[in-house]
């Protein structure tokens, strides 16, 4: 099996814009599950790397190719991208192997006439990579950051204008770092059992790090096949980023509460809320499709959570049975997703300035509807996994002005280390600045 040809086909499929890379790559690895671990790791690394570093790769190709990247034939463009990625970022692979395999693939895919072109471009990059001149930081800082961290220029400007140059670079740098897997250990799990689980994982070669923000939050590296890990089938832990856990902490859920989560899939926050209730009260988890609610039920069943019901419900459509039902309403609205680019690199190429405004209209439509579900004096926790003042701070101000809600203190329900970062009773988490994905949360009480 030609591993590079598999990568090439993945990149060609992604270039059509119909698939998300994480879904497609996962499906391909499942298809070729008989390959050994190193071969699957190569496919994953090169496929993801080409997406992650596309802007930098295209910049280098435009330096060395007479034909600009945008005018190349799709197959040749993806073939050169994947080969350039190997030359720039995979030092253990011999340059000759990269060039020769690319030439063979060009011939195999009926581009014999371009074999010499492919070979020439790649060999010139291999010889000259130490002398590549990138944009000068002192004269064109935004262009430098865009190429250096493979981020569209308009997003560099967005982060810089919103959070300053220093935080902007930390955010961009974090997107290129290796991502760990976030785990929420069940709070009902005895300390001795937690220790046994962690010891078992470490003995299996998994690197385990206890997260500094929450005592039950753990990060894993080298955890291939989460479903096969000890404790997964038994429901001892859930896969969840600590930023999502912090939303539930911030909500201040009390025993006996009724919690409604209106955009709940895949169920991380709803299941965490159910654990906080310790067998009392109830959680009503809603989402818009059979597929999404099935994911919630799957996780609910595995964790053995009894005090939770799941229903198909579009958050834009009024549901009379939920009116003034919630002591706590969780509203984690659909958003631009800029906070999770490190996990879903496609986002930076798909999102455009207009889409930020469009998604904000949807967010306000959802909040206007679901705010009716909060009891008088009840709590609404509004959250997004993005860094965008329009979707976050400006929408929080709009909620107060238009929906008869008052923003209330969030700091006392958060870990002490994060309290200094609370501004105007809200918390904006920034990847690279905080040890989380990018997340925003604000807490409101119904007047």
C-alpha positions in Angstrom: 0.0 0.0 0.0 1.4 3.4 -1.1 1.0 5.6 2.0 1.8 8.8 0.1 -1.0 8.0 -2.4 -3.4 7.6 0.5 -2.4 11.0 1.8 -2.7 12.5 -1.7 -6.3 11.2 -2.0 -7.2 12.6 1.4 -5.9 16.0 0.5 -7.7 16.0 -2.9 -11.0 15.0 -1.2 -10.5 17.8 1.4 -9.7 20.4 -1.4 -13.3 19.9 -2.7 -14.6 21.5 0.6 -17.2 18.9 1.4 -15.5 17.1 4.2 -14.0 18.0 7.6 -10.4 16.8 7.9 -10.8 15.1 11.3 -13.8 13.1 10.1 -12.2 12.1 6.8 -8.8 11.2 8.2 -10.5 9.1 10.9 -12.6 7.3 8.3 -9.5 6.6 6.2 -7.5 5.3 9.2 -10.5 3.0 10.0 -10.5 1.7 6.4 -6.8 0.9 6.6 -6.9 -0.4 10.2 -4.7 -3.3 9.2 -1.7 -1.1 8.6 0.8 -1.0 11.5 0.9 1.9 13.9 3.9 3.7 12.3 2.2 3.6 8.9 -1.1 5.0 10.2 0.9 7.7 12.1 2.6 8.7 8.9 -0.8 9.1 7.1 -2.2 11.1 10.0 0.8 13.3 10.5 1.3 14.3 6.8 -2.5 14.8 6.2 -3.0 17.0 9.3 0.3 18.8 8.8 -0.5 19.9 5.3 -3.8 21.4 6.5 -2.2 23.0 9.6 0.8 24.5 7.6 -0.9 25.2 4.3 -0.2 28.9 4.2 3.5 28.5 5.0 3.8 25.6 2.5 2.1 27.7 -0.3 4.4 30.6 0.5 7.5 28.4 0.0 6.1 26.8 -3.1 5.4 30.3 -4.6 9.1 31.1 -4.0 10.3 28.1 -5.9 7.7 27.4 -8.6 7.2 29.5 -11.7 3.5 28.5 -11.6 1.8 30.0 -8.6 0.0 27.6 -6.3 -3.4 29.0 -7.1 -2.9 28.1 -10.8 -1.6 24.6 -10.4 -3.6 21.6 -11.3 -5.3 20.2 -8.2 -3.4 16.9 -8.1 0.0 18.6 -8.6 -0.8 21.2 -6.0 -1.6 18.6 -3.3 1.3 16.4 -4.4 3.7 19.4 -4.0 2.1 20.5 -0.7 2.5 17.0 0.9 6.0 16.7 -0.4 7.0 20.2 0.8 5.6 19.4 4.2 7.9 16.4 4.5 10.9 18.4 3.4 10.3 21.2 5.8 8.9 19.4 8.9 9.9 15.7 8.8 13.7 15.7 9.0 14.0 11.9 9.5 12.7 11.3 5.9 15.5 11.5 3.3 15.1 14.3 0.7 15.7 11.9 -2.1 12.9 9.6 -1.0 10.5 12.5 -0.8 11.4 13.7 -4.3 11.5 10.3 -5.9 8.2 9.2 -4.5 6.5 12.4 -5.6 7.8 11.9 -9.2 6.5 8.3 -9.2 3.1 9.4 -8.0 2.9 12.1 -10.7 3.6 9.5 -13.3 1.2 6.9 -11.8 -1.6 9.5 -11.8 -1.1 10.3 -15.5 1.0 13.5 -15.1 4.1 12.2 -16.8 4.7 15.5 -18.6 5.1 17.2 -15.2 7.5 14.8 -13.6 10.5 17.0 -14.3 8.7 20.1 -13.0 7.7 18.3 -9.7 11.3 17.0 -9.3 12.8 20.4 -9.9 10.6 22.3 -7.5 11.1 19.8 -4.7 14.9 19.5 -5.1 15.3 23.3 -5.2 13.3 23.5 -1.9 15.4 20.7 -0.4 18.6 22.6 -1.3 17.4 26.0 -0.4 15.2 25.5 2.7 17.8 27.0 5.1 17.9 30.2 3.0 14.1 30.7 2.7 13.3 34.4 3.3 10.0 34.9 5.2 8.3 38.3 5.6 10.2 40.6 7.9 8.7 40.9 11.3 9.8 44.5 11.9 8.3 45.8 8.6 5.3 43.5 8.2 4.5 41.9 11.5 1.0 40.7 10.4 2.3 39.1 7.2 5.1 37.5 9.2 2.7 36.0 11.8 0.3 34.9 9.0 3.1 32.9 7.2 5.0 31.8 10.3 1.8 30.3 11.9 -0.2 29.6 8.7 -3.1 31.8 9.7 -5.2 33.8 7.2 -4.1 37.4 7.4 -7.6 38.7 8.4 -7.7 36.4 11.4 -4.2 37.6 12.5 -5.6 41.1 12.4 -8.7 40.0 14.2 -6.7 38.4 17.1 -4.2 41.3 17.2 -6.9 44.0 17.3 -8.9 42.1 19.9 -6.2 40.8 22.3 -2.9 42.6 21.4 0.2 41.4 19.6 1.7 39.4 22.4 -1.5 37.4 23.1 -2.1 37.0 19.4 1.2 35.3 18.9 0.6 33.0 21.9 -2.7 32.0 20.4 -1.3 31.3 17.0 1.6 29.4 18.5 -0.7 27.2 20.6 -2.6 26.2 17.5 0.5 24.5 16.1 1.4 22.6 19.3 0.6 19.0 19.8 -2.9 18.6 21.3 -3.5 16.5 24.4 -6.8 14.7 25.1 -8.9 16.1 27.9 -10.4 13.7 30.4 -13.0 14.3 33.1 -12.7 11.7 35.9 -16.0 11.1 37.5 -16.2 13.1 40.7 -17.9 10.1 42.4 -14.9 8.0 41.7 -13.0 7.2 44.9 -9.4 8.7 45.1 -7.9 5.2 45.3 -9.7 4.1 42.0 -8.5 7.3 40.3 -5.0 6.5 41.2 -5.3 2.9 40.0 -6.7 4.1 36.7 -3.9 6.6 36.2 -1.2 4.0 37.2 -2.7 1.6 34.6 -2.6 4.2 31.9 0.9 5.2 32.6 2.0 1.5 32.6 0.5 1.3 29.1 2.8 4.1 27.9 0.2 7.0 28.1 1.6 10.2 29.5 -0.8 11.6 32.2 -0.9 15.1 33.4 -3.2 16.4 36.1 -4.6 19.7 35.0 -3.9 22.6 37.4 -7.3 24.1 37.1 -9.6 21.3 38.4 -8.8 18.3 40.6 -10.7 15.8 38.4 -9.3 17.1 35.0 -6.6 15.1 33.4 -4.7 15.5 30.1 -3.4 12.5 28.1 -0.7 12.2 25.5 -0.1 9.1 23.5 -3.6 7.8 24.1 -4.4 6.0 20.9 -7.8 4.3 21.0 -9.6 6.0 23.9 -12.4 3.4 23.8 -9.9 0.6 24.6 -8.5 2.4 27.7 -9.2 0.9 31.1 -12.1 2.7 32.7 -13.8 3.8 29.4 -16.3 1.0 29.1 -16.9 1.1 32.9 -17.9 4.8 32.6 -15.2 6.1 35.0 -14.3 9.0 32.8 -15.6 11.2 30.0 -13.6 12.9 27.1 -14.0 16.6 27.7 -11.8 19.7 27.5 -11.2 21.5 30.8 -12.7 24.7 29.3 -16.0 22.8 28.9 -15.7 21.6 32.5 -15.2 25.2 33.7 -18.6 26.2 32.2 -20.4 23.7 34.4 -18.3 24.8 37.4 -19.2 28.5 36.7 -22.9 27.7 36.5 -22.9 26.9 40.3 -25.3 24.0 40.0 -26.9 22.9 43.4 -28.4 19.6 44.5 -32.0 19.4 43.4 -31.7 21.8 40.5 -33.4 21.3 37.2 -30.7 22.0 34.5 -31.6 22.4 30.9 -28.9 22.2 28.2 -30.3 23.5 24.9 -27.3 22.7 22.6 -26.0 19.7 24.4 -24.4 17.3 21.9 -22.1 15.4 22.4 -23.3 15.7 26.0 -20.1 16.6 27.9 -21.6 19.6 29.9 -25.0 17.9 30.4 -23.4 14.8 31.9 -21.1 16.8 34.0 -24.1 18.8 35.3 -25.8 15.5 36.1 -22.8 14.4 38.2 -22.9 17.7 40.0 -26.5 17.0 41.1 -25.2 13.7 42.7 -28.4 11.8 41.9 -30.8 14.6 42.8 -32.7 17.0 40.5 -32.7 16.4 36.7 -30.9 17.4 33.5 -32.8 17.9 30.3 -30.4 17.7 27.4 -31.6 18.9 24.0 -30.2 19.0 20.5 -31.5 19.4 17.0 -31.1 16.0 15.3 -31.4 12.3 15.8 -27.7 12.0 15.2 -26.7 14.5 17.8 -29.1 13.2 20.5 -27.9 9.6 19.8 -24.4 10.7 20.7 -25.6 12.1 24.0 -27.5 8.9 24.8 -24.5 6.8 23.9 -22.4 8.7 26.5 -25.2 8.7 29.0 -25.6 5.0 28.8 -21.8 4.3 29.1 -21.6 6.6 32.2 -24.8 5.1 33.7 -26.3 8.5 34.4 -30.0 8.2 35.5 -31.0 11.7 36.4 -31.0 13.0 32.7 -33.4 12.9 29.9 -32.6 13.5 26.2 -34.9 15.1 23.6 -34.7 16.3 20.1 -35.5 20.0 20.2 -34.4 22.9 18.0 -33.2 25.7 20.2 -34.8 28.2 17.9 -38.3 26.8 18.2 -40.3 27.5 21.4 -41.1 24.5 23.6 -43.9 25.2 26.1 -43.1 22.4 28.4 -39.7 24.0 29.1 -41.0 27.5 30.0 -39.7 28.6 33.4 -38.5 25.0 34.0 -34.8 25.7 34.5 -33.0 26.6 37.7 -29.9 26.6 35.5 -29.9 27.0 31.7 -26.8 26.1 29.8 -26.6 27.8 26.4 -23.4 26.8 24.6 -24.4 28.3 21.3 -23.2 27.4 17.8 -20.2 29.7 17.1 -17.3 30.5 14.8 -15.1 28.0 16.7 -12.0 30.1 16.7 -11.1 28.7 20.1 -10.7 25.1 18.8 -8.7 25.7 15.6 -5.9 23.8 17.3 -8.1 20.7 17.2 -10.0 21.5 13.9 -7.6 23.2 11.6 -10.2 23.5 8.8 -12.0 26.2 10.7 -9.4 28.9 9.8 -9.9 28.3 6.1 -13.7 28.0 6.2 -14.6 31.0 8.4 -14.9 34.4 6.8 -15.7 37.8 8.3 -19.3 37.7 7.0 -19.8 34.3 8.7 -19.0 35.8 12.1 -21.9 38.2 11.7 -24.2 35.5 10.4 -23.5 33.1 13.3 -24.1 36.0 15.7 -27.6 36.4 14.3 -28.3 32.7 15.0 -26.9 33.0 18.5 -29.2 35.9 19.4 -32.2 34.1 17.9 -31.4 31.1 20.1 -30.9 33.1 23.3 -34.1 35.1 22.7 -36.1 31.9 22.5 -34.5 29.8 25.3 -34.3 32.6 27.9 -38.0 31.8 28.5 -36.9 28.5 30.0 -35.3 30.1 33.0 -37.3 30.4 36.2 -37.6 33.9 37.7 -34.4 34.3 39.7 -32.8 31.4 37.8 -29.4 31.3 36.1 -28.4 31.2 32.5 -24.8 30.4 31.6 -24.0 31.6 28.1 -20.8 30.2 26.5 -19.0 29.8 23.2 -15.8 28.1 22.0 -14.5 31.2 20.3 -12.6 34.4 20.7 -14.7 37.1 19.0 -16.1 40.2 20.9 -19.1 40.2 18.6 -20.2 36.7 19.7 -19.0 37.2 23.3 -18.8 40.5 25.1 -21.1 42.4 22.7 -23.7 39.6 22.8 -23.5 39.5 26.7 -24.2 43.2 26.7 -27.1 42.7 24.3 -28.6 40.0 26.6 -28.6 42.4 29.5 -30.1 45.2 27.5 -32.8 43.3 25.5 -33.7 40.2 27.5 -34.3 41.4 31.1 -31.2 39.5 32.4 -28.5 40.8 34.7 -25.0 39.7 34.6 -23.8 38.3 37.9 -20.5 37.3 39.6 -18.8 34.4 37.9 -15.4 34.6 39.7 -16.3 32.8 42.9 -17.4 29.6 41.1 -14.2 29.4 39.2 -10.7 28.1 40.2 -8.8 30.8 42.1 -6.0 31.0 39.5 -8.5 32.2 36.9 -10.3 34.8 39.0 -7.9 37.7 38.1 -8.8 37.1 34.4 -12.6 37.7 35.0 -13.6 40.9 33.3 -17.1 42.4 33.6 -18.3 39.2 35.3 -17.2 37.1 32.3 -14.2 35.0 31.4 -12.5 34.8 28.1 -10.1 31.9 27.9 -7.3 32.2 25.3 -5.3 29.2 24.1 -1.6 29.8 24.7 -2.4 32.3 27.5 -4.6 29.8 29.5 -4.1 26.1 29.6 -7.4 25.4 27.7 -9.1 25.8 24.4 -10.5 29.2 23.6 -13.8 29.7 25.5 -16.0 32.5 26.7 -18.5 32.3 29.5 -20.9 34.7 31.2 -23.4 34.2 33.9 -26.9 35.8 34.1 -29.8 35.9 36.5 -33.4 36.3 35.3 -34.7 39.5 37.0 
